[in-house]
Amino acid sequence: MTKFAIATHGNFAQGLRSTLELFVPNEEVAFLSAYVEEEPPIDDQLEAFFASLGDDESAIVFTDLFGGSVNQKVLLASEGKQVQIIAGFNLPVILEVVLNKENLTTENLTHYLETSKHAMQLVTPIVEDTVSEEDFFA
């Protein structure tokens, strides 16, 4: 079995909790917030998460910034565990991974990362010259 955690600076992980619960309401994901007064220190949160892994379990941990302090702490805390870390995630890659939890090979994870990159698009509104204020306020 694979367990999931999202570890971020500040309350970013908690915001993702709200969003993920809309898409995958019954999925167990640990949301770990670093440097938040109301939360235990991130080192303690990580220790508890990795201690919860059974001998036959693995984990995928999403971190917000590659090379950031949270990412580095996850690397240190995960030593000796079956863990893959996805740094610099976006919502589409989290959904893709969590919804495909039965098939999480390295090849598939790499594919999910590649496809999630294409989910980010610059969207430029098209402004029609034929629309005027009178169309809305007449």
Secondary structure, DSSP 8 states (H G I E B T S, - for coil): -EEEEEEEETTHHHHHHHHHHHHSTT--EEEEEES-TTS--HHHHHHHHHHT--TT-EEEEEESSTTSHHHHHHHHHTTTS-EEEEES--HHHHHHHHHTTT---HHHHHHHHHHHHTT---------TT--HHHHH-
